[in-house]
Amino acid sequence: MLSNLNAPRVPDETPRRVSALEERIELLQELYELAATVNGAANLDEIFQKSLFTLKRVLGAPRASILLFDHEGVMRFRGGTLDDTSWLRPTRHIWTRSKQAWVAIPEGDEVFEGQPP
């Protein structure tokens, strides 16, 4: 019994493990809530908003975006933030050769008639 008194002590990793488990539980909760939103969503906008919210929270990012392909294979960009989307304005316009006449492109924005280099 006395020989155990001189044995090297193993550091107690319990607090670190508890913290890691708590982080894992939070991540799983976020994923669960995202899945619940996807399953109960009335429209795509609900899914996009919850997805952007979840990406921001899980990754700790100030902004998030989603790239989508529509039924014709055209890539669409969907951006957002948690709090304020008023800052979000496209500044780069691609495939403008086929844009509708009513589409106004602000002065100073980057414009590409086709695929950008």
DRENPA-3360 file (N, C-alpha, C; in nm, 2 decimals, always signed):
BEGIN
1 = MLSNLNAP = +0.08/-0.12/+0.00/+0.00/+0.00/+0.00/+0.09/+0.13/+0.00 ~ +0.19/+0.13/+0.08/+0.28/+0.24/+0.08/+0.35/+0.27/-0.05 ~ +0.37/+0.16/-0.13/+0.44/+0.18/-0.25/+0.36/+0.27/-0.35 ~ +0.23/+0.27/-0.34/+0.15/+0.35/-0.42/+0.17/+0.50/-0.40 ~ +0.22/+0.54/-0.28/+0.24/+0.68/-0.25/+0.34/+0.75/-0.34 ~ +0.44/+0.67/-0.38/+0.54/+0.73/-0.46/+0.52/+0.71/-0.61 ~ +0.41/+0.65/-0.65/+0.37/+0.63/-0.79/+0.34/+0.77/-0.86 ~ +0.38/+0.78/-0.98/+0.35/+0.91/-1.05/+0.20/+0.93/-1.07;
9 = RVPDETPR = +0.16/+1.05/-1.05/+0.01/+1.08/-1.06/-0.03/+1.10/-1.21 ~ -0.14/+1.04/-1.24/-0.19/+1.06/-1.38/-0.28/+1.19/-1.37 ~ -0.26/+1.28/-1.46/-0.35/+1.40/-1.46/-0.49/+1.37/-1.48 ~ -0.58/+1.44/-1.40/-0.72/+1.42/-1.41/-0.77/+1.49/-1.54 ~ -0.81/+1.41/-1.64/-0.86/+1.47/-1.76/-1.01/+1.48/-1.76 ~ -1.08/+1.46/-1.65/-1.22/+1.46/-1.65/-1.28/+1.60/-1.70 ~ -1.23/+1.71/-1.65/-1.29/+1.84/-1.70/-1.28/+1.85/-1.85 ~ -1.16/+1.81/-1.91/-1.14/+1.83/-2.05/-1.24/+1.73/-2.13;
17 = RVSALEER = -1.26/+1.61/-2.08/-1.35/+1.52/-2.14/-1.49/+1.57/-2.13 ~ -1.53/+1.62/-2.02/-1.66/+1.67/-2.00/-1.69/+1.79/-2.10 ~ -1.59/+1.88/-2.11/-1.60/+1.99/-2.21/-1.62/+1.94/-2.35 ~ -1.54/+1.84/-2.39/-1.55/+1.78/-2.52/-1.68/+1.72/-2.54 ~ -1.74/+1.65/-2.44/-1.87/+1.59/-2.46/-1.98/+1.69/-2.47 ~ -1.97/+1.80/-2.39/-2.07/+1.91/-2.40/-2.07/+1.97/-2.54 ~ -1.95/+1.99/-2.60/-1.94/+2.04/-2.73/-2.00/+1.95/-2.83 ~ -1.98/+1.82/-2.82/-2.04/+1.72/-2.91/-2.19/+1.72/-2.90;
25 = IELLQELY = -2.24/+1.73/-2.77/-2.38/+1.73/-2.75/-2.45/+1.85/-2.82 ~ -2.38/+1.97/-2.81/-2.43/+2.09/-2.87/-2.43/+2.08/-3.02 ~ -2.33/+2.02/-3.08/-2.33/+1.99/-3.23/-2.44/+1.90/-3.27 ~ -2.46/+1.79/-3.20/-2.56/+1.70/-3.23/-2.70/+1.76/-3.21 ~ -2.72/+1.85/-3.12/-2.84/+1.92/-3.10/-2.87/+2.01/-3.22 ~ -2.77/+2.08/-3.27/-2.78/+2.17/-3.38/-2.82/+2.09/-3.51 ~ -2.76/+1.97/-3.52/-2.79/+1.88/-3.64/-2.93/+1.83/-3.63 ~ -2.97/+1.79/-3.51/-3.11/+1.75/-3.48/-3.21/+1.85/-3.52;
33 = ELAATVNG = -3.19/+1.98/-3.47/-3.28/+2.09/-3.50/-3.28/+2.12/-3.65 ~ -3.17/+2.11/-3.72/-3.17/+2.12/-3.87/-3.25/+2.02/-3.94 ~ -3.23/+1.89/-3.89/-3.31/+1.78/-3.95/-3.46/+1.80/-3.93 ~ -3.50/+1.85/-3.81/-3.64/+1.87/-3.78/-3.69/+1.98/-3.87 ~ -3.62/+2.09/-3.89/-3.66/+2.20/-3.98/-3.68/+2.15/-4.12 ~ -3.58/+2.07/-4.17/-3.59/+2.01/-4.31/-3.72/+1.93/-4.32 ~ -3.74/+1.84/-4.22/-3.86/+1.75/-4.23/-3.99/+1.83/-4.22 ~ -3.99/+1.94/-4.15/-4.12/+2.01/-4.13/-4.14/+2.14/-4.20;
41 = AANLDEIF = -4.04/+2.17/-4.29/-4.04/+2.30/-4.36/-4.16/+2.31/-4.46 ~ -4.22/+2.43/-4.46/-4.33/+2.45/-4.55/-4.27/+2.50/-4.69 ~ -4.15/+2.55/-4.69/-4.09/+2.60/-4.81/-3.94/+2.59/-4.80 ~ -3.87/+2.61/-4.92/-3.72/+2.61/-4.92/-3.66/+2.72/-4.84 ~ -3.72/+2.83/-4.83/-3.66/+2.94/-4.76/-3.64/+2.90/-4.61 ~ -3.73/+2.83/-4.55/-3.71/+2.79/-4.41/-3.59/+2.70/-4.40 ~ -3.57/+2.61/-4.50/-3.45/+2.52/-4.49/-3.32/+2.60/-4.51 ~ -3.32/+2.69/-4.61/-3.20/+2.78/-4.63/-3.17/+2.86/-4.50;
49 = QKSLFTLK = -3.27/+2.92/-4.44/-3.24/+3.00/-4.33/-3.18/+2.92/-4.21 ~ -3.24/+2.81/-4.19/-3.20/+2.72/-4.08/-3.06/+2.66/-4.11 ~ -3.04/+2.63/-4.23/-2.90/+2.58/-4.27/-2.80/+2.68/-4.25 ~ -2.82/+2.80/-4.30/-2.73/+2.91/-4.28/-2.70/+2.94/-4.13 ~ -2.81/+2.94/-4.05/-2.80/+2.96/-3.91/-2.71/+2.85/-3.85 ~ -2.74/+2.73/-3.88/-2.66/+2.61/-3.83/-2.52/+2.62/-3.87 ~ -2.49/+2.65/-4.00/-2.35/+2.66/-4.04/-2.27/+2.76/-3.96 ~ -2.34/+2.88/-3.94/-2.27/+2.99/-3.87/-2.24/+2.94/-3.73;
57 = RVLGAPRA = -2.34/+2.88/-3.66/-2.32/+2.85/-3.52/-2.22/+2.74/-3.50 ~ -2.23/+2.63/-3.59/-2.14/+2.52/-3.57/-2.00/+2.55/-3.61 ~ -1.98/+2.63/-3.72/-1.84/+2.67/-3.76/-1.79/+2.79/-3.70 ~ -1.88/+2.87/-3.63/-1.83/+2.99/-3.57/-1.80/+3.10/-3.68 ~ -1.87/+3.09/-3.79/-1.84/+3.18/-3.90/-1.94/+3.30/-3.89 ~ -1.89/+3.42/-3.93/-1.98/+3.54/-3.92/-2.08/+3.54/-4.04 ~ -2.05/+3.47/-4.15/-2.14/+3.46/-4.26/-2.14/+3.32/-4.32 ~ -2.24/+3.29/-4.39/-2.25/+3.16/-4.46/-2.32/+3.17/-4.59;
65 = SILLFDHE = -2.29/+3.08/-4.68/-2.36/+3.08/-4.81/-2.38/+2.94/-4.86 ~ -2.48/+2.93/-4.95/-2.51/+2.80/-5.01/-2.51/+2.81/-5.16 ~ -2.44/+2.72/-5.23/-2.44/+2.72/-5.37/-2.54/+2.61/-5.41 ~ -2.63/+2.64/-5.50/-2.73/+2.55/-5.55/-2.73/+2.53/-5.70 ~ -2.77/+2.42/-5.75/-2.79/+2.39/-5.89/-2.94/+2.38/-5.91 ~ -2.99/+2.46/-6.00/-3.14/+2.45/-6.03/-3.16/+2.33/-6.13 ~ -3.29/+2.32/-6.17/-3.33/+2.20/-6.25/-3.26/+2.20/-6.39 ~ -3.21/+2.32/-6.43/-3.14/+2.33/-6.56/-2.98/+2.32/-6.54;
73 = GVMRFRGG = -2.94/+2.29/-6.42/-2.80/+2.28/-6.39/-2.72/+2.41/-6.38 ~ -2.80/+2.52/-6.36/-2.74/+2.65/-6.34/-2.71/+2.67/-6.19 ~ -2.59/+2.71/-6.15/-2.55/+2.73/-6.01/-2.62/+2.86/-5.96 ~ -2.68/+2.86/-5.85/-2.74/+2.97/-5.78/-2.67/+2.99/-5.65 ~ -2.66/+3.12/-5.61/-2.59/+3.15/-5.48/-2.70/+3.20/-5.38 ~ -2.69/+3.14/-5.26/-2.78/+3.18/-5.16/-2.70/+3.22/-5.04 ~ -2.70/+3.35/-5.00/-2.62/+3.40/-4.89/-2.71/+3.45/-4.77 ~ -2.65/+3.46/-4.66/-2.72/+3.51/-4.54/-2.63/+3.52/-4.42;
81 = TLDDTSWL = -2.69/+3.59/-4.32/-2.63/+3.60/-4.19/-2.73/+3.57/-4.09 ~ -2.70/+3.57/-3.96/-2.79/+3.55/-3.86/-2.87/+3.68/-3.83 ~ -2.80/+3.79/-3.83/-2.87/+3.91/-3.78/-2.91/+4.01/-3.89 ~ -2.82/+4.04/-3.98/-2.85/+4.15/-4.07/-2.81/+4.11/-4.21 ~ -2.91/+4.11/-4.30/-2.87/+4.07/-4.44/-2.87/+4.20/-4.53 ~ -2.89/+4.31/-4.47/-2.89/+4.44/-4.56/-2.76/+4.46/-4.62 ~ -2.65/+4.41/-4.57/-2.52/+4.43/-4.62/-2.49/+4.35/-4.75 ~ -2.57/+4.25/-4.77/-2.55/+4.15/-4.88/-2.60/+4.21/-5.01;
89 = RPTRHIWT = -2.51/+4.23/-5.10/-2.54/+4.28/-5.23/-2.45/+4.22/-5.33 ~ -2.50/+4.16/-5.44/-2.41/+4.10/-5.54/-2.32/+4.21/-5.60 ~ -2.19/+4.18/-5.62/-2.10/+4.28/-5.68/-2.03/+4.21/-5.80 ~ -2.07/+4.09/-5.83/-2.01/+4.02/-5.95/-2.12/+3.95/-6.02 ~ -2.13/+3.98/-6.15/-2.24/+3.93/-6.23/-2.18/+3.84/-6.35 ~ -2.23/+3.72/-6.35/-2.17/+3.63/-6.46/-2.29/+3.59/-6.55 ~ -2.25/+3.55/-6.67/-2.34/+3.51/-6.78/-2.44/+3.62/-6.81 ~ -2.38/+3.74/-6.82/-2.47/+3.85/-6.84/-2.51/+3.87/-6.99;
97 = RSKQAWVA = -2.45/+3.79/-7.08/-2.48/+3.79/-7.22/-2.63/+3.76/-7.24 ~ -2.68/+3.67/-7.15/-2.82/+3.63/-7.16/-2.91/+3.69/-7.05 ~ -2.87/+3.79/-6.99/-2.96/+3.85/-6.89/-3.08/+3.92/-6.95 ~ -3.18/+3.93/-6.87/-3.31/+4.00/-6.91/-3.28/+4.15/-6.92 ~ -3.35/+4.21/-7.01/-3.33/+4.36/-7.03/-3.36/+4.44/-6.91 ~ -3.45/+4.39/-6.82/-3.49/+4.46/-6.70/-3.39/+4.45/-6.59 ~ -3.29/+4.36/-6.60/-3.19/+4.35/-6.50/-3.09/+4.46/-6.51 ~ -3.08/+4.54/-6.40/-2.99/+4.65/-6.39/-2.87/+4.61/-6.31;
105 = IPEGDEVF = -2.75/+4.63/-6.37/-2.63/+4.60/-6.30/-2.56/+4.73/-6.25 ~ -2.54/+4.75/-6.12/-2.49/+4.87/-6.07/-2.35/+4.91/-6.13 ~ -2.32/+5.03/-6.14/-2.19/+5.08/-6.19/-2.08/+5.04/-6.09 ~ -1.97/+4.99/-6.15/-1.86/+4.95/-6.07/-1.86/+4.80/-6.04 ~ -1.97/+4.73/-6.06/-1.97/+4.59/-6.03/-1.89/+4.51/-6.14 ~ -1.83/+4.40/-6.11/-1.77/+4.31/-6.21/-1.87/+4.25/-6.29 ~ -1.85/+4.25/-6.42/-1.94/+4.19/-6.52/-1.87/+4.09/-6.61 ~ -1.93/+3.97/-6.63/-1.87/+3.87/-6.72/-1.99/+3.83/-6.81;
113 = EGQPP = -1.96/+3.83/-6.94/-2.07/+3.79/-7.04/-2.09/+3.64/-7.03 ~ -1.98/+3.57/-6.99/-1.99/+3.42/-6.98/-1.92/+3.38/-6.85 ~ -1.86/+3.26/-6.86/-1.79/+3.21/-6.74/-1.67/+3.29/-6.71 ~ -1.65/+3.34/-6.59/-1.53/+3.42/-6.55/-1.41/+3.33/-6.56 ~ -1.29/+3.40/-6.58/-1.17/+3.33/-6.59/-1.13/+3.26/-6.46;
% end
